[in-house]
Amino acid sequence: MRILIADDSKVMRQIVKRTLRQAGYPDAEVTEAENGREALDVVAAGAPDLVLSDWNMPEMNGIELLTTLRANGHGVPFGFVTSEGSPEMRQRAQSAGALFLVAKPFTPEGFREALEPILG
């Protein structure tokens, strides 16, 4: 299983990676991107099984990444891992096609609950 983590914080990408392992996905092949534009290139080069994206990033934010992917016909499963957890943000994410939004701070259990229906 291939997972793309898009977040402008290297530390946060490492935390997400560690949490994925703790949540029961130790064999996931993880690719990283520093922003939405880089993530777009990674998906175009070979679609991952899941994209985990921050909301606020430079160059192209997470919601722009998601809407661009969908506009280009990429149906890759997509979820947000972000500090932006307001009901409005959740609604906007869902309307754009995100399958879930995991708010920071998160737990391995929270990740498992969000990912289980998608990754099995």
Chimera marker file (.cmm) of the C-alpha trace (Angstrom):
<marker_set name="trace">
<marker id="1" x="0.000" y="0.000" z="0.000" r="1" g="1" b="0" radius="0.5"/>
<marker id="2" x="1.362" y="3.412" z="-1.007" r="1" g="1" b="0" radius="0.5"/>
<marker id="3" x="0.542" y="6.536" z="1.007" r="1" g="1" b="0" radius="0.5"/>
<marker id="4" x="1.475" y="10.106" z="0.124" r="1" g="1" b="0" radius="0.5"/>
<marker id="5" x="1.885" y="12.553" z="3.024" r="1" g="1" b="0" radius="0.5"/>
<marker id="6" x="1.684" y="16.208" z="1.975" r="1" g="1" b="0" radius="0.5"/>
<marker id="7" x="2.677" y="18.664" z="4.703" r="1" g="1" b="0" radius="0.5"/>
<marker id="8" x="5.034" y="21.640" z="4.696" r="1" g="1" b="0" radius="0.5"/>
<marker id="9" x="6.413" y="20.603" z="8.097" r="1" g="1" b="0" radius="0.5"/>
<marker id="10" x="9.046" y="17.845" z="7.955" r="1" g="1" b="0" radius="0.5"/>
<marker id="11" x="8.467" y="17.167" z="11.657" r="1" g="1" b="0" radius="0.5"/>
<marker id="12" x="4.732" y="16.718" z="11.085" r="1" g="1" b="0" radius="0.5"/>
<marker id="13" x="5.375" y="14.354" z="8.149" r="1" g="1" b="0" radius="0.5"/>
<marker id="14" x="7.532" y="12.246" z="10.491" r="1" g="1" b="0" radius="0.5"/>
<marker id="15" x="4.817" y="12.270" z="13.175" r="1" g="1" b="0" radius="0.5"/>
<marker id="16" x="2.170" y="11.199" z="10.636" r="1" g="1" b="0" radius="0.5"/>
<marker id="17" x="4.473" y="8.410" z="9.420" r="1" g="1" b="0" radius="0.5"/>
<marker id="18" x="5.075" y="7.171" z="12.971" r="1" g="1" b="0" radius="0.5"/>
<marker id="19" x="1.338" y="7.340" z="13.763" r="1" g="1" b="0" radius="0.5"/>
<marker id="20" x="0.546" y="5.289" z="10.637" r="1" g="1" b="0" radius="0.5"/>
<marker id="21" x="2.876" y="2.556" z="11.889" r="1" g="1" b="0" radius="0.5"/>
<marker id="22" x="1.330" y="2.703" z="15.383" r="1" g="1" b="0" radius="0.5"/>
<marker id="23" x="-2.152" y="2.548" z="13.843" r="1" g="1" b="0" radius="0.5"/>
<marker id="24" x="-1.366" y="-0.801" z="12.254" r="1" g="1" b="0" radius="0.5"/>
<marker id="25" x="0.115" y="0.128" z="8.874" r="1" g="1" b="0" radius="0.5"/>
<marker id="26" x="3.822" y="-0.669" z="9.402" r="1" g="1" b="0" radius="0.5"/>
<marker id="27" x="4.350" y="-1.888" z="5.831" r="1" g="1" b="0" radius="0.5"/>
<marker id="28" x="2.939" y="1.187" z="4.101" r="1" g="1" b="0" radius="0.5"/>
<marker id="29" x="5.267" y="2.634" z="1.479" r="1" g="1" b="0" radius="0.5"/>
<marker id="30" x="5.258" y="6.344" z="2.346" r="1" g="1" b="0" radius="0.5"/>
<marker id="31" x="6.113" y="9.149" z="-0.062" r="1" g="1" b="0" radius="0.5"/>
<marker id="32" x="6.378" y="12.747" z="1.130" r="1" g="1" b="0" radius="0.5"/>
<marker id="33" x="5.601" y="16.127" z="-0.437" r="1" g="1" b="0" radius="0.5"/>
<marker id="34" x="6.281" y="19.582" z="1.030" r="1" g="1" b="0" radius="0.5"/>
<marker id="35" x="3.268" y="21.262" z="-0.588" r="1" g="1" b="0" radius="0.5"/>
<marker id="36" x="0.259" y="20.653" z="-2.775" r="1" g="1" b="0" radius="0.5"/>
<marker id="37" x="2.078" y="21.339" z="-6.043" r="1" g="1" b="0" radius="0.5"/>
<marker id="38" x="4.721" y="18.724" z="-5.216" r="1" g="1" b="0" radius="0.5"/>
<marker id="39" x="1.975" y="16.295" z="-4.156" r="1" g="1" b="0" radius="0.5"/>
<marker id="40" x="0.210" y="16.828" z="-7.488" r="1" g="1" b="0" radius="0.5"/>
<marker id="41" x="3.402" y="15.787" z="-9.295" r="1" g="1" b="0" radius="0.5"/>
<marker id="42" x="3.759" y="12.680" z="-7.108" r="1" g="1" b="0" radius="0.5"/>
<marker id="43" x="0.162" y="11.591" z="-7.825" r="1" g="1" b="0" radius="0.5"/>
<marker id="44" x="0.635" y="12.212" z="-11.571" r="1" g="1" b="0" radius="0.5"/>
<marker id="45" x="3.810" y="10.085" z="-11.553" r="1" g="1" b="0" radius="0.5"/>
<marker id="46" x="2.048" y="7.101" z="-9.998" r="1" g="1" b="0" radius="0.5"/>
<marker id="47" x="-1.169" y="7.296" z="-8.062" r="1" g="1" b="0" radius="0.5"/>
<marker id="48" x="-0.815" y="6.283" z="-4.411" r="1" g="1" b="0" radius="0.5"/>
<marker id="49" x="-3.512" y="4.315" z="-2.604" r="1" g="1" b="0" radius="0.5"/>
<marker id="50" x="-4.164" y="7.254" z="-0.271" r="1" g="1" b="0" radius="0.5"/>
<marker id="51" x="-3.228" y="10.927" z="0.088" r="1" g="1" b="0" radius="0.5"/>
<marker id="52" x="-2.963" y="12.417" z="3.590" r="1" g="1" b="0" radius="0.5"/>
<marker id="53" x="-2.713" y="16.186" z="3.318" r="1" g="1" b="0" radius="0.5"/>
<marker id="54" x="-2.340" y="19.171" z="5.567" r="1" g="1" b="0" radius="0.5"/>
<marker id="55" x="-4.764" y="22.007" z="4.855" r="1" g="1" b="0" radius="0.5"/>
<marker id="56" x="-2.396" y="24.995" z="5.107" r="1" g="1" b="0" radius="0.5"/>
<marker id="57" x="0.673" y="24.731" z="2.867" r="1" g="1" b="0" radius="0.5"/>
<marker id="58" x="2.590" y="27.156" z="0.652" r="1" g="1" b="0" radius="0.5"/>
<marker id="59" x="2.315" y="27.207" z="-3.171" r="1" g="1" b="0" radius="0.5"/>
<marker id="60" x="-0.845" y="25.072" z="-3.209" r="1" g="1" b="0" radius="0.5"/>
<marker id="61" x="-2.868" y="24.320" z="-0.082" r="1" g="1" b="0" radius="0.5"/>
<marker id="62" x="-4.634" y="21.056" z="0.664" r="1" g="1" b="0" radius="0.5"/>
<marker id="63" x="-8.091" y="22.027" z="-0.551" r="1" g="1" b="0" radius="0.5"/>
<marker id="64" x="-6.590" y="23.344" z="-3.813" r="1" g="1" b="0" radius="0.5"/>
<marker id="65" x="-4.703" y="20.063" z="-4.172" r="1" g="1" b="0" radius="0.5"/>
<marker id="66" x="-7.886" y="18.058" z="-3.681" r="1" g="1" b="0" radius="0.5"/>
<marker id="67" x="-9.983" y="20.128" z="-6.089" r="1" g="1" b="0" radius="0.5"/>
<marker id="68" x="-7.205" y="20.036" z="-8.720" r="1" g="1" b="0" radius="0.5"/>
<marker id="69" x="-6.882" y="16.257" z="-8.408" r="1" g="1" b="0" radius="0.5"/>
<marker id="70" x="-10.632" y="15.811" z="-8.820" r="1" g="1" b="0" radius="0.5"/>
<marker id="71" x="-10.768" y="18.281" z="-11.745" r="1" g="1" b="0" radius="0.5"/>
<marker id="72" x="-8.012" y="16.260" z="-13.449" r="1" g="1" b="0" radius="0.5"/>
<marker id="73" x="-9.953" y="13.018" z="-12.989" r="1" g="1" b="0" radius="0.5"/>
<marker id="74" x="-7.843" y="11.556" z="-10.164" r="1" g="1" b="0" radius="0.5"/>
<marker id="75" x="-10.102" y="9.660" z="-7.781" r="1" g="1" b="0" radius="0.5"/>
<marker id="76" x="-7.336" y="8.746" z="-5.323" r="1" g="1" b="0" radius="0.5"/>
<marker id="77" x="-8.722" y="8.417" z="-1.768" r="1" g="1" b="0" radius="0.5"/>
<marker id="78" x="-7.935" y="11.664" z="0.049" r="1" g="1" b="0" radius="0.5"/>
<marker id="79" x="-8.044" y="12.754" z="3.673" r="1" g="1" b="0" radius="0.5"/>
<marker id="80" x="-6.902" y="15.754" z="5.663" r="1" g="1" b="0" radius="0.5"/>
<marker id="81" x="-4.623" y="15.664" z="8.700" r="1" g="1" b="0" radius="0.5"/>
<marker id="82" x="-4.794" y="19.226" z="9.925" r="1" g="1" b="0" radius="0.5"/>
<marker id="83" x="-5.248" y="21.606" z="12.819" r="1" g="1" b="0" radius="0.5"/>
<marker id="84" x="-8.239" y="23.025" z="10.925" r="1" g="1" b="0" radius="0.5"/>
<marker id="85" x="-11.141" y="21.059" z="12.366" r="1" g="1" b="0" radius="0.5"/>
<marker id="86" x="-14.057" y="23.479" z="12.395" r="1" g="1" b="0" radius="0.5"/>
<marker id="87" x="-17.463" y="22.264" z="11.158" r="1" g="1" b="0" radius="0.5"/>
<marker id="88" x="-17.154" y="24.654" z="8.182" r="1" g="1" b="0" radius="0.5"/>
<marker id="89" x="-13.769" y="23.208" z="7.215" r="1" g="1" b="0" radius="0.5"/>
<marker id="90" x="-15.075" y="19.657" z="7.571" r="1" g="1" b="0" radius="0.5"/>
<marker id="91" x="-18.033" y="20.495" z="5.339" r="1" g="1" b="0" radius="0.5"/>
<marker id="92" x="-15.799" y="22.149" z="2.752" r="1" g="1" b="0" radius="0.5"/>
<marker id="93" x="-13.434" y="19.142" z="2.765" r="1" g="1" b="0" radius="0.5"/>
<marker id="94" x="-16.292" y="16.674" z="2.391" r="1" g="1" b="0" radius="0.5"/>
<marker id="95" x="-17.907" y="18.710" z="-0.396" r="1" g="1" b="0" radius="0.5"/>
<marker id="96" x="-14.600" y="18.716" z="-2.296" r="1" g="1" b="0" radius="0.5"/>
<marker id="97" x="-14.351" y="14.925" z="-2.022" r="1" g="1" b="0" radius="0.5"/>
<marker id="98" x="-12.255" y="14.281" z="1.093" r="1" g="1" b="0" radius="0.5"/>
<marker id="99" x="-13.137" y="11.013" z="2.814" r="1" g="1" b="0" radius="0.5"/>
<marker id="100" x="-12.148" y="12.223" z="6.287" r="1" g="1" b="0" radius="0.5"/>
<marker id="101" x="-10.534" y="14.967" z="8.296" r="1" g="1" b="0" radius="0.5"/>
<marker id="102" x="-8.335" y="13.977" z="11.240" r="1" g="1" b="0" radius="0.5"/>
<marker id="103" x="-7.713" y="16.961" z="13.501" r="1" g="1" b="0" radius="0.5"/>
<marker id="104" x="-4.380" y="17.569" z="15.221" r="1" g="1" b="0" radius="0.5"/>
<marker id="105" x="-3.489" y="16.454" z="17.800" r="1" g="1" b="0" radius="0.5"/>
<marker id="106" x="-4.347" y="12.949" z="16.661" r="1" g="1" b="0" radius="0.5"/>
<marker id="107" x="-3.916" y="9.425" z="18.003" r="1" g="1" b="0" radius="0.5"/>
<marker id="108" x="-3.145" y="6.080" z="16.365" r="1" g="1" b="0" radius="0.5"/>
<marker id="109" x="-6.727" y="5.051" z="17.219" r="1" g="1" b="0" radius="0.5"/>
<marker id="110" x="-8.108" y="8.111" z="15.417" r="1" g="1" b="0" radius="0.5"/>
<marker id="111" x="-6.018" y="7.271" z="12.365" r="1" g="1" b="0" radius="0.5"/>
<marker id="112" x="-7.165" y="3.658" z="12.421" r="1" g="1" b="0" radius="0.5"/>
<marker id="113" x="-10.832" y="4.716" z="12.611" r="1" g="1" b="0" radius="0.5"/>
<marker id="114" x="-10.382" y="7.047" z="9.620" r="1" g="1" b="0" radius="0.5"/>
<marker id="115" x="-8.274" y="4.682" z="7.493" r="1" g="1" b="0" radius="0.5"/>
<marker id="116" x="-9.855" y="1.295" z="8.215" r="1" g="1" b="0" radius="0.5"/>
<marker id="117" x="-12.850" y="1.807" z="5.880" r="1" g="1" b="0" radius="0.5"/>
<marker id="118" x="-10.486" y="2.852" z="3.068" r="1" g="1" b="0" radius="0.5"/>
<marker id="119" x="-7.460" y="0.620" z="3.489" r="1" g="1" b="0" radius="0.5"/>
<marker id="120" x="-9.059" y="-2.341" z="5.234" r="1" g="1" b="0" radius="0.5"/>
<link id1="1" id2="2" r="1" g="1" b="0" radius="0.2"/>
<link id1="2" id2="3" r="1" g="1" b="0" radius="0.2"/>
<link id1="3" id2="4" r="1" g="1" b="0" radius="0.2"/>
<link id1="4" id2="5" r="1" g="1" b="0" radius="0.2"/>
<link id1="5" id2="6" r="1" g="1" b="0" radius="0.2"/>
<link id1="6" id2="7" r="1" g="1" b="0" radius="0.2"/>
<link id1="7" id2="8" r="1" g="1" b="0" radius="0.2"/>
<link id1="8" id2="9" r="1" g="1" b="0" radius="0.2"/>
<link id1="9" id2="10" r="1" g="1" b="0" radius="0.2"/>
<link id1="10" id2="11" r="1" g="1" b="0" radius="0.2"/>
<link id1="11" id2="12" r="1" g="1" b="0" radius="0.2"/>
<link id1="12" id2="13" r="1" g="1" b="0" radius="0.2"/>
<link id1="13" id2="14" r="1" g="1" b="0" radius="0.2"/>
<link id1="14" id2="15" r="1" g="1" b="0" radius="0.2"/>
<link id1="15" id2="16" r="1" g="1" b="0" radius="0.2"/>
<link id1="16" id2="17" r="1" g="1" b="0" radius="0.2"/>
<link id1="17" id2="18" r="1" g="1" b="0" radius="0.2"/>
<link id1="18" id2="19" r="1" g="1" b="0" radius="0.2"/>
<link id1="19" id2="20" r="1" g="1" b="0" radius="0.2"/>
<link id1="20" id2="21" r="1" g="1" b="0" radius="0.2"/>
<link id1="21" id2="22" r="1" g="1" b="0" radius="0.2"/>
<link id1="22" id2="23" r="1" g="1" b="0" radius="0.2"/>
<link id1="23" id2="24" r="1" g="1" b="0" radius="0.2"/>
<link id1="24" id2="25" r="1" g="1" b="0" radius="0.2"/>
<link id1="25" id2="26" r="1" g="1" b="0" radius="0.2"/>
<link id1="26" id2="27" r="1" g="1" b="0" radius="0.2"/>
<link id1="27" id2="28" r="1" g="1" b="0" radius="0.2"/>
<link id1="28" id2="29" r="1" g="1" b="0" radius="0.2"/>
<link id1="29" id2="30" r="1" g="1" b="0" radius="0.2"/>
<link id1="30" id2="31" r="1" g="1" b="0" radius="0.2"/>
<link id1="31" id2="32" r="1" g="1" b="0" radius="0.2"/>
<link id1="32" id2="33" r="1" g="1" b="0" radius="0.2"/>
<link id1="33" id2="34" r="1" g="1" b="0" radius="0.2"/>
<link id1="34" id2="35" r="1" g="1" b="0" radius="0.2"/>
<link id1="35" id2="36" r="1" g="1" b="0" radius="0.2"/>
<link id1="36" id2="37" r="1" g="1" b="0" radius="0.2"/>
<link id1="37" id2="38" r="1" g="1" b="0" radius="0.2"/>
<link id1="38" id2="39" r="1" g="1" b="0" radius="0.2"/>
<link id1="39" id2="40" r="1" g="1" b="0" radius="0.2"/>
<link id1="40" id2="41" r="1" g="1" b="0" radius="0.2"/>
<link id1="41" id2="42" r="1" g="1" b="0" radius="0.2"/>
<link id1="42" id2="43" r="1" g="1" b="0" radius="0.2"/>
<link id1="43" id2="44" r="1" g="1" b="0" radius="0.2"/>
<link id1="44" id2="45" r="1" g="1" b="0" radius="0.2"/>
<link id1="45" id2="46" r="1" g="1" b="0" radius="0.2"/>
<link id1="46" id2="47" r="1" g="1" b="0" radius="0.2"/>
<link id1="47" id2="48" r="1" g="1" b="0" radius="0.2"/>
<link id1="48" id2="49" r="1" g="1" b="0" radius="0.2"/>
<link id1="49" id2="50" r="1" g="1" b="0" radius="0.2"/>
<link id1="50" id2="51" r="1" g="1" b="0" radius="0.2"/>
<link id1="51" id2="52" r="1" g="1" b="0" radius="0.2"/>
<link id1="52" id2="53" r="1" g="1" b="0" radius="0.2"/>
<link id1="53" id2="54" r="1" g="1" b="0" radius="0.2"/>
<link id1="54" id2="55" r="1" g="1" b="0" radius="0.2"/>
<link id1="55" id2="56" r="1" g="1" b="0" radius="0.2"/>
<link id1="56" id2="57" r="1" g="1" b="0" radius="0.2"/>
<link id1="57" id2="58" r="1" g="1" b="0" radius="0.2"/>
<link id1="58" id2="59" r="1" g="1" b="0" radius="0.2"/>
<link id1="59" id2="60" r="1" g="1" b="0" radius="0.2"/>
<link id1="60" id2="61" r="1" g="1" b="0" radius="0.2"/>
<link id1="61" id2="62" r="1" g="1" b="0" radius="0.2"/>
<link id1="62" id2="63" r="1" g="1" b="0" radius="0.2"/>
<link id1="63" id2="64" r="1" g="1" b="0" radius="0.2"/>
<link id1="64" id2="65" r="1" g="1" b="0" radius="0.2"/>
<link id1="65" id2="66" r="1" g="1" b="0" radius="0.2"/>
<link id1="66" id2="67" r="1" g="1" b="0" radius="0.2"/>
<link id1="67" id2="68" r="1" g="1" b="0" radius="0.2"/>
<link id1="68" id2="69" r="1" g="1" b="0" radius="0.2"/>
<link id1="69" id2="70" r="1" g="1" b="0" radius="0.2"/>
<link id1="70" id2="71" r="1" g="1" b="0" radius="0.2"/>
<link id1="71" id2="72" r="1" g="1" b="0" radius="0.2"/>
<link id1="72" id2="73" r="1" g="1" b="0" radius="0.2"/>
<link id1="73" id2="74" r="1" g="1" b="0" radius="0.2"/>
<link id1="74" id2="75" r="1" g="1" b="0" radius="0.2"/>
<link id1="75" id2="76" r="1" g="1" b="0" radius="0.2"/>
<link id1="76" id2="77" r="1" g="1" b="0" radius="0.2"/>
<link id1="77" id2="78" r="1" g="1" b="0" radius="0.2"/>
<link id1="78" id2="79" r="1" g="1" b="0" radius="0.2"/>
<link id1="79" id2="80" r="1" g="1" b="0" radius="0.2"/>
<link id1="80" id2="81" r="1" g="1" b="0" radius="0.2"/>
<link id1="81" id2="82" r="1" g="1" b="0" radius="0.2"/>
<link id1="82" id2="83" r="1" g="1" b="0" radius="0.2"/>
<link id1="83" id2="84" r="1" g="1" b="0" radius="0.2"/>
<link id1="84" id2="85" r="1" g="1" b="0" radius="0.2"/>
<link id1="85" id2="86" r="1" g="1" b="0" radius="0.2"/>
<link id1="86" id2="87" r="1" g="1" b="0" radius="0.2"/>
<link id1="87" id2="88" r="1" g="1" b="0" radius="0.2"/>
<link id1="88" id2="89" r="1" g="1" b="0" radius="0.2"/>
<link id1="89" id2="90" r="1" g="1" b="0" radius="0.2"/>
<link id1="90" id2="91" r="1" g="1" b="0" radius="0.2"/>
<link id1="91" id2="92" r="1" g="1" b="0" radius="0.2"/>
<link id1="92" id2="93" r="1" g="1" b="0" radius="0.2"/>
<link id1="93" id2="94" r="1" g="1" b="0" radius="0.2"/>
<link id1="94" id2="95" r="1" g="1" b="0" radius="0.2"/>
<link id1="95" id2="96" r="1" g="1" b="0" radius="0.2"/>
<link id1="96" id2="97" r="1" g="1" b="0" radius="0.2"/>
<link id1="97" id2="98" r="1" g="1" b="0" radius="0.2"/>
<link id1="98" id2="99" r="1" g="1" b="0" radius="0.2"/>
<link id1="99" id2="100" r="1" g="1" b="0" radius="0.2"/>
<link id1="100" id2="101" r="1" g="1" b="0" radius="0.2"/>
<link id1="101" id2="102" r="1" g="1" b="0" radius="0.2"/>
<link id1="102" id2="103" r="1" g="1" b="0" radius="0.2"/>
<link id1="103" id2="104" r="1" g="1" b="0" radius="0.2"/>
<link id1="104" id2="105" r="1" g="1" b="0" radius="0.2"/>
<link id1="105" id2="106" r="1" g="1" b="0" radius="0.2"/>
<link id1="106" id2="107" r="1" g="1" b="0" radius="0.2"/>
<link id1="107" id2="108" r="1" g="1" b="0" radius="0.2"/>
<link id1="108" id2="109" r="1" g="1" b="0" radius="0.2"/>
<link id1="109" id2="110" r="1" g="1" b="0" radius="0.2"/>
<link id1="110" id2="111" r="1" g="1" b="0" radius="0.2"/>
<link id1="111" id2="112" r="1" g="1" b="0" radius="0.2"/>
<link id1="112" id2="113" r="1" g="1" b="0" radius="0.2"/>
<link id1="113" id2="114" r="1" g="1" b="0" radius="0.2"/>
<link id1="114" id2="115" r="1" g="1" b="0" radius="0.2"/>
<link id1="115" id2="116" r="1" g="1" b="0" radius="0.2"/>
<link id1="116" id2="117" r="1" g="1" b="0" radius="0.2"/>
<link id1="117" id2="118" r="1" g="1" b="0" radius="0.2"/>
<link id1="118" id2="119" r="1" g="1" b="0" radius="0.2"/>
<link id1="119" id2="120" r="1" g="1" b="0" radius="0.2"/>
</marker_set>
